[in-house]
Amino acid sequence: RLRSAPLTVRFVTNTTKESKKDLLERLTGLGFDIAEHEIFTSLTAARNLLEQQQVRPLLLVDDKALPDFTGIGTDNPNAVVVGLAPEHFHYEMMNRAFR
């Protein structure tokens, strides 16, 4: 019914653990009729902000989330993006983030 209505359909999630592509595969595997552009995640919002502010982030996100930041410059970071990534939360990485 939603698809036949004059509405824009979006699937919204606050997950930071996986990329849009991974979410798309999981949702289509569950039988959802969905396109990648219909998915909006907190990583999507973070990427949009990074592009708007033209900053170079240190990405403290799960490795599965990195594809959502393809093309974003990360050399000489001047910002930090934090997601659910316990394997990256150690003294060395926290030191880099604070610097």
Beta strands, then each sheet from edge to edge (+ up, - down):
strand 1: 11-13
strand 2: 39-41
strand 3: 57-60
strand 4: 79-82
sheet 1: 1+ 2+
sheet 2: 3+ 4+
end
